[in-house]
Amino acid sequence: MTHTHATSASTAYAAEKRDVIASVLRDNMSRPASNAEYMFDQAMLLRKASSH
């Protein structure tokens, strides 16, 4: 039971992670790459998303 729950939770997490990364990429397209503070924020979000 625990294994099944963990698998579905991890699948849901993977889907959410894809959504987050897609939205980050869309945001990056619409903002200047020279905005260092913004890029740092996005890098931290990606690090947080990939740490699981």
C-alpha positions as CSV (number, residue, x, y, z in Angstrom):
1,M,0.0,0.0,0.0
2,T,2.7,2.4,1.0
3,H,4.6,1.7,-2.2
4,T,1.6,2.4,-4.4
5,H,0.9,5.7,-2.5
6,A,4.5,6.8,-2.9
7,T,4.5,6.0,-6.6
8,S,1.3,8.0,-7.2
9,A,2.7,10.9,-5.1
10,S,5.9,10.9,-7.1
11,T,4.0,10.8,-10.4
12,A,1.9,13.8,-9.3
13,Y,5.1,15.5,-8.2
14,A,6.8,14.8,-11.6
15,A,3.8,16.4,-13.4
16,E,3.9,19.4,-11.2
17,K,7.6,19.7,-11.7
18,R,7.1,19.7,-15.5
19,D,4.5,22.4,-15.2
20,V,6.8,24.6,-13.0
21,I,9.7,24.1,-15.5
22,A,7.5,24.9,-18.5
23,S,6.2,28.1,-16.8
24,V,9.8,29.1,-15.9
25,L,10.9,28.6,-19.5
26,R,7.9,30.6,-20.8
27,D,8.8,33.4,-18.3
28,N,12.4,33.4,-19.4
29,M,11.3,33.9,-23.0
30,S,9.4,37.1,-22.1
31,R,12.1,38.6,-19.9
32,P,15.5,40.0,-20.6
33,A,18.2,37.5,-19.8
34,S,20.3,40.3,-18.3
35,N,17.9,40.5,-15.3
36,A,20.3,38.7,-12.9
37,E,18.0,38.8,-9.9
38,Y,15.2,37.2,-11.8
39,M,17.4,34.6,-13.3
40,F,18.7,33.8,-9.8
41,D,15.2,33.4,-8.5
42,Q,14.4,31.0,-11.3
43,A,17.5,29.0,-10.7
44,M,16.6,28.6,-7.1
45,L,13.1,27.4,-8.1
46,L,14.6,24.9,-10.4
47,R,17.0,23.7,-7.7
48,K,14.1,23.3,-5.3
49,A,12.0,21.4,-7.9
50,S,14.9,19.0,-8.7
51,S,15.9,18.4,-5.1
52,H,13.1,15.8,-4.6
